[in-house]
Amino acid sequence: MFFVVMGLIGGLALFLYGMQITSEGLKSTFGNKLKQFLSTLSKNKLIALFTGIIITLTIQSSTAASTLLVSLVNTGIMSLSQTLSILLGTGVGTIVANQIIAFKVSDYAFLIIVLGFGLKLLGKKRKQRFIGNILLGIGFIFLGMKVMSESVAPLKDHTLFKETLTNLEHIPLLALLSGMLFTSLIQSSTATMGLTISLAMQGLISLNLAVPIILGSRLGTCTTVFFAGIGATRGAKRVIWANLVFKLVGVIVFFFLAPSLILLVQKTSTNLARQIVNAHAIIVISTALIFLPFTGGFAKFLEKTIPKTEEVESLQKPKFLDSGALKTPEIAFYLASKEILRISNAVEEMVLGIMQVFIDNDERLLDKVSKKDMIVDNLSREITKYLTRISFETLSEEHSKEVFRLLYIVDDLEHIGDLIDKNLIPLVEKKIDHSLVFSEKGVEEIRNMHQEVYNNLRNTIGAFALQDQRMAQKVLDQKKYIDSLEINLRKTHINRLNVGIELSQKTSGVHLDLINILKRINDHSFSIARAVVGEI
């Protein structure tokens, strides 16, 4: 029995590891295209449903895809109605993976692993290595299936195990709860399906038992999404409740329709594994089709049931932008400027906070710094929309220049936020994850340059707030100094490398990238200062 359990756990571990590798490979290969696809989403429900399928296929997890949607709504990037259609699609996306698992290709697992490993190791192009990673993951998935299937084979003759499964078959609610608990623990309904199919291949479970386990696995995926919503905005919480309602209603309906479902599925194939994945497909697709026409109305219901609160408006939503003021450009510019100062404050906190994280390895503060970028992105988008609603045809030349000046400043502030979120934060995470230790001289140099860049940013924000051209000119005068400082720090770091200082050698890549990004942040401060003095 010990070897059966170890084989089962080992096979499951290989299966989950394969899913992880496949997910990483798919995201690396198609991640950028996926982002572009998301950014150009149509409001058409069927296209949104298809988008959910694509996301799940790319991430290889409907749970992870649902969690991603919670994050997107949390940042205000997507509307609730649009998200609900995509949410239904994430469940449909799991069907493809389960259908592939049902094919008896586990005998070719080692061949797929060899091919994947060969491409990953010998591939000359980046995409070839990523595809190798995908094949490697798929190979491990099938190897895990093979190990699980072979491990449970001795249980055919185990009396207690057979009696337990028989009892479960006669108590479908208990089978459902078992499937839910198992999926909640391993955080993968696909893995639950994989184990169920493995047991079915050995003749250990029937379709009557598999159906409630499938239903339970659907509910089990809700736990991760639920935890992802702790501390999220009300909009994100609506997505979490929608996810639960969709799956709960589908589970209840098919729990009572199980006998009819089983009769229908038995007509689709004589192969038990195929019957199981077909049952899963019918449950998921039917649930999606039932709810898809009503996503708009359901979104309105959720908005009334879980109303907005002040905390949503306070950070990520504009406070000062008033549509009525668009007819009076001077007032609109003043309101936009006040909103820009909110972005400025968030950017300043990000620049200050990232250095504290770098020094102290404070991961909690790192998360706070990253969340600030959500505020910057959302407010930037809203201010840009607001300013571009002003009719340029009726504006004087002076007012037109003011619109461009404000848009220019917003763009620079957003770029600073992106440099921190997308460039500096990954570097600091690398420092933390790899326990990198910088030389004392290296840390001192980075701190000094950061202080100079931070001071310039503060002066830039002050110059914009007060419309103080002399303060802005000080920032402009610092440009050559910061540029030369970055060059000098590169030289001193390279000198330490030549001397053979070990700490400098281990941190060289991160060190040089850090000072380069700080210089780029200063370039954006310089650009804002130019706008303040009227050079743009």
Secondary structure, 3 states (H helix, E strand, C coil): CHHHHHHHHHHHHHHHHHHHHHHHHHHHHHHHHHHHHHHCCCCCHHHHHHHHHHHHHHHCCHHHHHHHHHHHHHCCCCCHHHHHHHHHHHHHHHHHHHHHHHCCCHHHHHHHHHHHHHHHHHCCCHHHHHHHHHHHHHHHHHHHHHHHHHHHHHHHHCHHHHHHHHHHHHCHHHHHHHHHHHHHHHCCHHHHHHHHHHHHHCCCCCHHHHHHHHHHHHHHCHHHHHHHCCCCCHHHHHHHHHHHHHHHHHHHHHHHCHHHHHHHHHCCCCCHHHHHHHHHHHHHHHHHHHHHHHHHHHHHHHHHHCCCCHHHHHHHCCCCCCHHHHHCHHHHHHHHHHHHHHHHHHHHHHHHHHHHHHHHCCHHHHHHHHHHHHHHHHHHHHHHHHHHCCCHHHCCHHHHHHHHHHHHHHHHHHHHHHHHHHHHHHHHHHHHHCCCCCCHHHHHHHHHHHHHHHHHHHHHHHHHHHCCHHHHHHHHHCHHHHHHHHHHHHHHHHHHHHHCCHHHHHHHHHHHHHHHHHHHHHHHHHHHHHHHCCCC
